[in-house]
Amino acid sequence: MKLSVIGASLGCVLGSLCLVPPAQAIENHVQSTPTDVFFFGAGFTPPPSEFGTFGIREAFSNAASIGPNGSKPNPQAKTTVSVLTPSWVYMTHYRILGANYGFVVVQPMFIMNGALRGSIPVGPHISIPINQAGHVAGFGNTQIYPILLQWMDMPHLAINASLAVQLPDGKYERTALLNPSTNYWTFSPNVAVTYITSYGQEFSTYQEVDFNTANTATHYKSGTEYKMDLAIGQHIGNFTVGPAGYYYQQLQNDSGSGTLAPGANPAAARVFGAGIAFNFVPRDKPYAVFGSFIKEFAAENHSQGIAASVRFAYQF
């Protein structure tokens, strides 16, 4: 069976709230790089072409911060985020370790609205109410994939692996309520696999580990993170549709200014997501469309909400 998927726009950087209470796991309760980007067709990259593949992704999310054991922190942060993410994937005919070599550039642009509401105790039976709201629009952190390797020589199976480098170059102000940028470097080795049976059933997964540097403005260092996107579905003509979801888990406690005492973290950041995803990939056409709708649950020390996205890829 011949396998062919035309490209996909790659990740976008999630925005974050900056005035939430001292973090217990992952700065601002928001992960460094996004989940729910690679579902069906995750193991495929675009084939080599003269000018590469242009992708654009529109994503919307609505979430609130969640504390230990699923509790609501006080004060609580809520955000609504719209992010438009253009990307460019360039695959070549050069071979490394039996795989085609390519590279990627991704530049997200954010519109964010958020609020911080609650109170902060300052003494016995005394607290200061907090009721802040904010709006910001601007560039998030640029992502560069200096190496992307695609293996497609195995029947029914496609595998790719890459290294993503996220620059701290987006819009960031230490005292702002909302920031499109995390303001720290993230280095992300990752691997994606797609298996399609002779009967059109597809299993796709994308897995990544994020290694973060310290935020130079807050001197806070978010611990290493793991994420997995997963989709299982059926090909019906040019469509693929089925259940999809993700799992996010922080592997290492945070460190630096604003963290709890060593060993005091009750739980690392974690969240699950479940929903539906689809692909529309016309045969012998230079474009493809991808979409998903995900509901998050069982969050700890992390934001939790809903997320929807659609992306379009065109090969030149």
Long-range contacts (C-beta under 8 A, 24 or more apart in sequence): 1-155, 1-156, 1-196, 1-198, 3-44, 3-152, 3-156, 3-157, 3-158, 3-194, 3-196, 4-44, 4-47, 4-281, 4-283, 5-41, 5-44, 5-158, 5-194, 5-279, 5-281, 5-288, 6-46, 6-47, 6-53, 6-281, 6-285, 6-286, 6-287, 6-288, 6-313, 6-315, 7-44, 7-45, 7-46, 7-53, 7-55, 7-89, 7-288, 7-313, 7-314, 7-315, 8-38, 8-41, 8-44, 8-45, 8-46, 8-55, 8-89, 8-288, 8-290, 8-311, 8-313, 9-55, 9-56, 9-57, 9-85, 9-86, 9-87, 9-89, 9-106, 9-311, 9-312, 9-313, 10-37, 10-55, 10-87, 10-89, 10-104, 10-106, 10-143, 10-145, 10-164, 11-37, 11-85, 11-106, 11-143, 11-164, 12-37, 12-57, 12-59, 12-83, 12-85, 12-106, 12-108, 12-140, 13-108, 13-140, 13-141, 13-143, 13-166, 13-170, 13-180, 13-181, 13-182, 14-61, 14-81, 14-83, 15-79, 15-81, 15-83, 15-110, 15-112, 15-140, 15-178, 15-179, 15-180, 16-178, 16-179, 16-182, 17-65, 17-77, 17-79, 17-114, 17-116, 17-177, 17-178, 17-179, 18-173, 18-174, 18-175, 18-176, 18-177, 18-178, 18-179, 19-77, 19-116, 19-132, 19-175, 19-177, 20-65, 20-73, 20-75, 20-77, 20-116, 21-73, 21-74, 21-75, 22-258, 22-259, 22-260, 23-220, 23-254, 23-258, 23-259, 23-301, 24-67, 24-68, 24-254, 24-259, 24-260, 24-265, 24-266, 24-267, 24-301, 25-223, 25-250, 25-253, 25-254, 25-265, 25-267, 25-268, 25-269, 25-300, 25-301, 25-302, 26-222, 26-223, 26-225, 26-250, 26-254, 26-268, 26-269, 26-301, 26-302, 27-182, 27-215, 27-218, 27-220, 27-222, 27-254, 28-65, 28-77, 29-65, 29-66, 29-73, 29-77, 29-269, 29-301, 29-302, 29-303, 30-302, 30-303, 31-210, 31-225, 31-227, 31-248, 31-269, 31-302, 32-166, 32-182, 32-184, 32-186, 32-210, 32-212, 32-222, 32-225, 33-143, 33-164, 33-166, 33-186, 33-188, 33-208, 33-210, 33-225, 33-227, 34-59, 35-227, 35-229, 35-246, 35-248, 35-273, 36-229, 36-244, 36-246, 36-273, 36-292, 36-294, 36-307, 36-309, 37-206, 37-229, 37-309, 38-192, 38-204, 38-206, 38-229, 39-204, 39-206, 39-229, 39-230, 39-231, 39-244, 39-277, 39-279, 39-290, 39-292, 40-194, 40-202, 40-204, 40-231, 40-233, 40-240, 40-242, 40-244, 40-277, 40-278, 40-279, 40-290, 41-194, 41-204, 41-240, 41-279, 41-281, 41-288, 41-290, 42-192, 42-193, 42-194, 42-204, 42-205, 42-206, 42-229, 42-231, 43-157, 43-158, 43-159, 43-160, 43-192, 43-193, 43-194, 43-195, 43-204, 44-150, 44-152, 44-158, 44-160, 44-194, 45-89, 45-91, 45-100, 45-102, 45-148, 45-150, 45-160, 46-89, 46-91, 46-102, 46-313, 46-315, 47-91, 47-315, 48-91, 48-92, 48-93, 48-100, 48-102, 49-91, 49-315, 49-316, 50-316, 51-316, 52-88, 52-89, 52-90, 52-91, 52-315, 52-316, 53-88, 53-89, 53-90, 53-91, 53-313, 53-314, 53-315, 53-316, 54-86, 54-87, 54-88, 54-313, 54-314, 54-315, 54-316, 55-86, 55-87, 55-88, 55-89, 55-311, 55-312, 55-313, 55-314, 56-84, 56-85, 56-86, 56-87, 56-311, 56-312, 57-83, 57-84, 57-85, 57-87, 57-309, 57-310, 57-311, 57-312, 58-82, 58-83, 58-84, 58-85, 58-309, 58-310, 58-311, 59-83, 59-85, 59-307, 59-308, 59-309, 60-307, 60-308, 60-309, 61-305, 61-306, 61-307, 61-308, 62-305, 62-306, 63-296, 63-303, 63-304, 63-305, 63-306, 63-307, 64-303, 64-304, 64-305, 65-302, 65-303, 66-271, 66-299, 66-300, 66-301, 66-302, 66-303, 66-304, 67-300, 67-301, 68-266, 68-267, 68-300, 68-301, 69-266, 69-267, 69-300, 70-298, 70-299, 70-300, 73-118, 74-118, 74-119, 74-120, 75-116, 75-117, 75-118, 75-119, 75-120, 75-130, 76-116, 76-117, 76-118, 77-114, 77-115, 77-116, 77-303, 78-114, 78-115, 78-117, 79-112, 79-113, 79-114, 79-178, 79-303, 80-112, 80-113, 80-114, 81-110, 81-111, 81-112, 81-113, 82-110, 82-111, 82-112, 83-108, 83-109, 83-110, 83-111, 83-140, 84-108, 84-109, 85-109, 85-311, 89-148, 89-313, 91-148, 91-150, 96-149, 97-149, 98-151, 98-153, 99-149, 99-150, 99-151, 99-160, 99-161, 100-149, 100-150, 100-152, 101-147, 101-148, 101-149, 102-145, 102-148, 102-149, 102-150, 103-144, 103-145, 103-146, 103-147, 103-148, 104-143, 104-144, 104-145, 104-148, 104-162, 104-164, 105-142, 105-143, 105-144, 105-145, 106-142, 106-143, 106-144, 106-145, 107-139, 107-140, 107-142, 107-143, 108-139, 108-140, 108-141, 108-143, 108-170, 108-180, 109-137, 109-138, 109-139, 109-140, 109-180, 110-136, 110-137, 110-138, 110-139, 110-140, 110-171, 110-180, 111-136, 111-137, 112-136, 112-137, 112-178, 112-180, 113-178, 114-177, 114-178, 116-177, 132-177, 133-177, 134-176, 134-177, 134-178, 135-178, 136-171, 136-176, 136-177, 136-178, 136-179, 136-180, 138-170, 138-171, 138-180, 139-169, 139-170, 139-171, 139-180, 139-181, 140-170, 140-171, 140-180, 140-181, 141-166, 141-167, 141-168, 141-169, 141-170, 141-180, 141-181, 141-182, 141-186, 142-166, 142-167, 142-169, 142-170, 143-167, 156-195, 156-196, 156-197, 156-198, 157-193, 157-194, 157-195, 158-193, 158-194, 159-191, 159-192, 159-193, 159-194, 160-191, 160-192, 161-189, 161-190, 161-191, 161-192, 162-189, 162-190, 163-187, 163-188, 163-189, 163-190, 164-188, 164-189, 164-190, 164-208, 168-216, 172-217, 174-217, 174-218, 182-215, 183-215, 183-216, 183-217, 183-218, 184-212, 184-213, 184-214, 184-215, 184-216, 184-221, 184-222, 185-212, 185-213, 186-210, 186-211, 186-212, 186-213, 187-211, 196-235, 200-234, 200-235, 200-236, 201-232, 201-233, 201-234, 201-235, 202-231, 202-232, 202-233, 202-234, 202-235, 202-240, 202-242, 203-231, 203-232, 204-229, 204-230, 204-231, 204-232, 205-229, 205-230, 205-231, 209-251, 214-256, 215-256, 218-256, 218-257, 218-258, 219-256, 219-257, 219-258, 220-254, 220-256, 220-257, 220-258, 220-259, 221-254, 221-255, 221-256, 222-250, 222-254, 223-250, 223-251, 223-252, 223-253, 223-254, 223-255, 223-268, 224-250, 224-251, 224-252, 225-249, 225-250, 225-251, 225-269, 226-250, 226-251, 231-277, 233-277, 233-278, 238-280, 238-281, 238-282, 238-283, 239-278, 239-279, 239-280, 240-278, 240-279, 240-281, 241-276, 241-277, 241-278, 241-279, 242-276, 242-277, 243-274, 243-275, 243-276, 243-277, 244-274, 244-275, 244-276, 244-277, 244-292, 244-294, 245-272, 245-273, 245-274, 245-275, 245-294, 246-272, 246-273, 246-294, 247-272, 247-273, 248-272, 248-273, 248-302, 250-301, 265-301, 267-300, 267-301, 268-300, 268-301, 269-300, 269-301, 269-302, 270-298, 270-299, 270-300, 270-301, 270-302, 271-296, 271-297, 271-298, 271-299, 271-300, 271-302, 271-303, 271-304, 272-296, 272-297, 272-298, 272-299, 273-297, 273-307, 286-314, 286-315, 286-316, 287-312, 287-313, 287-314, 287-315, 288-312, 288-313, 289-313
